Amino acid sequence: MNLQHEDDGKKGAFFIKDEAKRLAEMTYVWAGANKIIIDHTEVDDSLRGQGAGKSLVMEAVNFARAEKIKILPLCPYAKSVFDKTEEIRDVLS
């Protein structure tokens, strides 16, 4: 899976796409200079069961650690990943 990231300073997304469209996407908004709020995760049926959603969350965790920021997961899916994965809770807001 080729994970990509875009950020315009106000909002951003981690996503997986093929030539035509995004197959999976997790969006966030900035809340100040050192926190992002994950607000939505969506995975195309063609990727279901392959860990695409969790990969997006993990990429956000890596981003947060690298940038020394925190994450507030308002998206139910992202929150469930944090609830189930203790080793990533260091970036929780």
Buried (B, 14 or more C-beta within 10 A) or exposed (E): EEBEBEBEEEBBBBBBBEEEEBBBBBBBBBBEEEBBBBBBBBBBEEBEEEEBBBBBBBBBBBBBEEEEBBBBBEBEBBBBBBEEEEEBEEBEE
